[in-house]
Amino acid sequence: MKKLLVTGGAGFLGYHICNQLSKQFKEVIVVDIAEAEKKEYPKNTKFYVLDITNKQKLDEVIKKEKPELVVHAAAALPLYTKKRIYQVNVSGTKNVLQSSLENKVERVVHISSTAVYGVPKKHPIYETDKLVGVGPYGETKIIAEHLCNQYRKKGLLVPIIRPKTFIGTGRLGVFQILYDWVEFGARIPIVGNGKNHYQLLDVEDLVNAIYLALVSNAKLSDDAFNVGAGEFHTVYEDVSELCNYAKSGAKVIRTPAKAIKLALMIFEAMKLSPLYKWVYGTADTDSFVSTEKIQNQLKWHPKYSNSQALIKSYQWYLDNKDNLGGTGVTHRVAWSQGILGIFKKMSRIF
């Protein structure tokens, strides 16, 4: 059995990779700038706290552990500073690729994002469509993919996974805000009329895609792949399904898109809201990708629809909400709602 190293292993995706795939590998090595909750991980997991922007420290771990396979899931999310996003997503990615090449790692699966497509005007989105970065996060994800392509030419096998927004057990962040409002029985304002289709992805399905990228035929897997739910309806329908499941009195309401976006832009600029432009700016547009390529080449098939993934994640939130700790800026912690918390309380009055 082979060893697997996971950068960003203490994060939401990293946690699921380690737990879902631990039996497939001799050992799983977690590398993350944050300390992982070791009790939440399988027994065959080893932990290293380090910043991937420090190549010397990264080299030391890879030389010592000699993993055959790497999943590069570490990333600085949009709530980080522009400087930090570029450091981690560009310099950090280059370090992972270079160290893997120097230490004869067989394969590095790079976790990119569908943010590389910007806000396209046609759907579904295919892997061959133009890459247009929106903001530092989208820009750096494109640069990171270019680095992956460069290292392929040097002989490194680098499958690229472009997941849609993924959720599941343990996912908090912006979705914790939604779940809190649903549990409260609030009126859930969606941007616009909700007739747009916004594809999500269950993290369990994503990890299955990553596993196939790790073990499938080299010629078939050394490529870029979109990953998203196979079944999804309109935003109004999918969020309404969640509200119906909750039985809290929560219901979806439609809003004028331009006015809501302007308000959220002002709140963001004033640092009164955690919602950044990528979240609210695309909330009323279609956003879904074709997954034909990964289904045909790697034989991947998703299990969960949008509504099933939302409901599963929401139920986990209910079961664990009393032990979530404080707030932060990653997907594994709640985000401070700021002014949105006030609107939540007001929503039941009007």
C-alpha positions in Angstrom: 0.0 0.0 0.0 1.1 3.5 -0.7 1.5 6.6 1.4 -0.7 9.7 0.8 0.2 13.2 1.8 -2.6 15.8 2.0 -1.8 19.5 2.1 -4.6 21.5 3.9 -5.4 18.2 5.7 -6.8 20.0 8.8 -9.4 21.8 6.6 -12.9 20.7 5.7 -11.9 18.9 2.5 -8.7 17.5 4.0 -10.6 16.1 7.0 -12.9 14.2 4.6 -10.1 13.0 2.4 -8.3 11.5 5.4 -11.3 9.8 6.9 -12.9 8.6 3.7 -9.7 7.2 2.1 -7.6 6.1 5.1 -8.2 2.4 4.5 -6.9 2.7 0.9 -3.5 3.8 2.0 -0.7 2.6 4.3 -0.5 6.0 5.9 -2.0 9.4 5.5 0.2 12.4 6.2 -1.5 15.7 7.1 0.3 19.0 6.3 -1.4 22.1 7.4 -0.6 25.5 8.9 -3.3 24.8 11.5 -3.3 22.2 14.2 -5.6 19.3 13.4 -8.0 17.7 15.9 -6.1 14.4 16.0 -8.9 12.5 17.6 -11.1 13.2 14.6 -8.7 11.4 12.2 -7.9 7.7 11.6 -5.1 5.9 13.5 -2.9 5.7 10.4 -2.6 9.5 10.2 0.5 11.5 10.9 0.5 15.3 11.4 2.9 18.1 10.5 2.1 21.7 11.3 3.8 23.9 8.6 3.2 26.6 6.0 3.5 25.3 2.5 5.1 28.7 1.5 8.1 27.5 3.5 9.7 25.1 0.9 12.5 24.0 3.2 10.1 22.7 5.8 7.9 21.1 3.2 11.0 19.4 1.6 11.9 18.0 5.0 8.6 16.3 5.5 8.4 14.9 2.0 11.9 13.6 2.1 11.3 12.0 5.5 7.9 10.4 4.8 8.4 9.6 1.1 4.7 9.7 0.0 4.0 8.2 -3.4 0.9 10.3 -3.8 -0.1 13.9 -2.9 -3.4 15.7 -2.8 -2.8 19.5 -2.8 -5.9 20.8 -1.1 -4.3 23.7 0.8 -5.6 27.1 -0.3 -6.2 30.6 1.1 -9.9 31.4 0.7 -11.4 34.7 -0.5 -11.7 36.1 3.0 -7.9 36.1 3.4 -5.9 39.2 2.3 -4.8 39.5 -1.3 -1.2 39.1 -0.3 -1.8 35.9 1.6 -4.0 34.4 -1.2 -1.1 34.9 -3.7 1.4 33.5 -1.2 -0.5 30.3 -0.5 -2.3 29.7 -3.8 0.7 30.5 -6.1 4.0 30.3 -4.2 2.7 27.4 -2.0 1.4 25.5 -5.0 4.8 25.9 -6.8 6.5 24.6 -3.7 4.3 21.5 -3.5 4.9 20.7 -7.2 8.6 21.4 -7.1 9.2 19.4 -3.9 7.1 16.5 -5.3 9.1 16.5 -8.5 12.4 16.6 -6.7 11.4 13.7 -4.4 10.0 11.5 -7.1 6.3 11.7 -6.0 4.3 9.7 -8.5 1.2 11.9 -8.7 -0.1 15.2 -7.3 -3.8 15.8 -7.5 -4.4 19.6 -7.5 -7.7 20.9 -6.1 -8.6 23.9 -8.2 -12.1 25.5 -8.4 -14.8 26.3 -10.9 -14.0 29.9 -9.9 -11.5 29.7 -12.7 -14.4 30.2 -15.2 -15.4 33.6 -13.8 -19.0 34.4 -14.5 -19.7 32.7 -17.8 -22.6 33.5 -20.0 -23.3 30.0 -21.3 -24.0 26.7 -19.5 -23.1 24.0 -18.9 -19.4 24.9 -18.5 -16.9 22.6 -20.1 -13.2 22.1 -19.2 -12.2 23.7 -22.5 -14.0 27.0 -21.8 -12.1 30.2 -21.3 -10.5 30.7 -17.8 -11.4 34.1 -16.4 -10.4 34.9 -12.8 -12.6 37.0 -10.6 -10.8 38.6 -7.7 -7.5 37.3 -6.1 -8.9 33.8 -5.4 -10.0 33.2 -9.0 -6.9 34.7 -10.4 -4.6 32.6 -8.3 -6.4 29.4 -9.0 -5.8 30.0 -12.7 -2.1 30.8 -12.1 -1.8 27.6 -10.1 -3.3 25.6 -12.9 -0.7 27.1 -15.3 2.0 25.9 -12.9 0.5 22.4 -12.9 0.7 22.4 -16.7 4.3 23.5 -16.5 5.2 20.6 -14.2 3.4 18.1 -16.4 6.0 19.0 -19.0 8.7 18.3 -16.5 7.4 14.8 -16.1 5.1 15.1 -13.0 1.6 13.6 -13.2 -0.8 16.3 -12.1 -4.6 15.7 -12.4 -6.6 18.8 -11.7 -10.0 18.7 -10.0 -12.4 21.7 -10.5 -15.2 21.2 -7.9 -18.3 23.2 -7.6 -19.1 24.6 -4.2 -19.0 21.6 -2.0 -20.8 20.9 1.3 -21.3 18.0 3.7 -20.8 17.0 7.3 -18.6 19.6 9.0 -19.1 22.3 6.4 -19.8 25.6 8.1 -18.7 29.0 6.7 -21.3 30.7 4.6 -23.6 27.6 4.8 -23.7 27.9 8.6 -25.4 31.3 8.1 -28.0 29.6 5.9 -28.5 26.8 8.4 -28.8 29.2 11.3 -31.5 31.2 9.4 -33.4 28.0 8.5 -33.4 26.7 12.0 -34.5 30.1 13.3 -37.5 29.9 11.0 -36.5 33.1 9.1 -37.6 34.2 5.7 -34.6 33.2 3.5 -33.9 36.0 1.0 -32.5 34.7 -2.3 -30.9 37.1 -4.7 -33.4 37.6 -7.6 -36.3 35.3 -8.5 -34.5 32.0 -7.7 -35.2 30.5 -11.1 -31.5 30.1 -11.8 -29.7 26.8 -11.5 -26.8 26.7 -9.1 -25.0 23.4 -8.9 -23.5 22.2 -5.6 -21.5 19.1 -4.7 -21.5 16.7 -1.8 -17.9 16.4 -0.3 -18.3 12.6 -0.3 -18.7 12.7 -4.1 -15.8 15.0 -4.4 -13.5 12.7 -2.4 -14.5 9.8 -4.6 -13.5 11.9 -7.6 -10.1 12.7 -6.0 -9.5 9.0 -5.3 -10.2 8.1 -8.9 -7.7 10.9 -10.0 -5.2 9.3 -7.6 -5.4 5.7 -8.9 -6.8 5.8 -12.4 -4.8 5.1 -15.6 -2.1 7.8 -15.9 -3.0 8.9 -19.5 -6.7 9.2 -18.6 -6.3 11.0 -15.3 -3.5 13.6 -16.2 -6.1 16.1 -17.2 -8.5 18.8 -15.8 -12.0 17.6 -14.6 -15.1 19.4 -13.5 -17.0 17.9 -10.6 -20.5 18.7 -9.5 -23.9 17.2 -8.5 -25.6 15.2 -11.1 -29.1 16.4 -10.0 -30.0 20.0 -9.2 -33.0 22.2 -9.6 -33.5 25.9 -9.3 -32.2 27.8 -6.3 -35.7 28.4 -5.1 -36.6 24.7 -5.4 -33.5 23.4 -3.7 -33.5 25.8 -0.8 -37.3 25.3 -0.4 -36.6 21.5 -0.1 -34.3 22.3 2.8 -36.9 24.5 4.5 -39.5 21.8 4.1 -37.2 19.3 5.7 -36.4 21.7 8.6 -40.1 22.2 9.5 -39.1 25.4 11.3 -41.4 27.8 9.5 -38.5 29.1 7.3 -39.4 29.9 3.8 -37.7 31.3 0.7 -38.5 34.8 -0.5 -37.5 36.4 -3.8 -35.8 39.8 -3.8 -34.8 42.4 -6.4 -31.3 41.3 -7.4 -29.8 44.7 -8.1 -30.9 46.3 -4.8 -29.8 43.3 -2.8 -26.4 43.1 -4.5 -25.8 46.8 -4.0 -26.7 46.5 -0.3 -24.4 43.5 0.1 -21.6 45.3 -1.7 -21.9 48.3 0.7 -22.0 46.0 3.7 -18.9 44.2 2.5 -17.0 47.4 1.9 -17.9 48.6 5.4 -16.9 45.1 6.8 -20.4 44.6 8.2 -21.0 41.4 6.3 -18.9 38.2 5.7 -20.4 37.7 2.2 -17.9 38.5 -0.5 -18.5 39.5 -4.1 -18.1 35.9 -5.5 -21.0 34.7 -3.2 -23.6 37.4 -3.8 -22.4 38.5 -7.3 -23.2 35.1 -8.8 -26.1 34.1 -6.6 -28.8 35.0 -9.2 -27.0 33.6 -12.2 -26.9 30.1 -13.6 -23.8 28.2 -12.5 -23.3 24.6 -13.5 -20.7 22.5 -15.2 -20.6 19.5 -17.4 -19.2 16.4 -15.6 -19.2 14.2 -18.8 -15.4 14.2 -19.0 -14.8 12.7 -15.5 -17.7 10.3 -15.9 -16.4 9.0 -19.2 -12.6 9.0 -18.5 -12.5 8.1 -14.8 -16.0 6.4 -14.4 -17.0 8.8 -11.6 -20.7 9.1 -10.7 -22.2 11.4 -8.0 -24.5 9.9 -5.4 -26.1 13.1 -4.0 -28.3 15.7 -5.5 -28.2 19.4 -4.4 -31.1 19.1 -2.0 -29.8 15.8 -0.5 -26.4 17.3 0.1 -28.0 20.4 1.7 -30.2 18.3 4.0 -27.4 16.0 5.1 -25.2 19.0 5.9 -28.0 20.8 7.7 -28.8 17.8 9.8 -25.1 17.5 10.9 -25.2 21.2 11.8 -28.3 20.6 14.1 -26.6 17.6 15.7 -23.4 19.4 16.4 -24.3 23.1 16.7 -23.6 23.2 20.5 -20.0 22.2 20.0 -18.9 24.4 17.1 -16.6 26.8 19.0 -15.9 30.3 17.8 -15.9 32.1 14.5 -13.2 32.4 11.8 -12.6 32.5 8.0 -12.4 28.8 7.0 -15.0 26.4 5.9 -14.8 24.4 9.2 -15.9 27.2 11.5 -18.9 29.6 11.6 -18.5 33.0 10.1 -19.5 36.1 12.1 -22.8 37.2 10.5 -22.4 40.9 11.3 -25.3 42.9 10.1 -26.9 39.8 8.7 -27.7 38.7 12.2 -29.9 41.7 12.7 -31.7 41.1 9.4 -32.3 37.5 10.5 -34.2 38.6 13.6 -36.1 41.2 11.7 -37.1 38.7 9.0 -39.8 37.1 11.2 -41.4 40.5 11.9 -42.1 41.4 8.3 
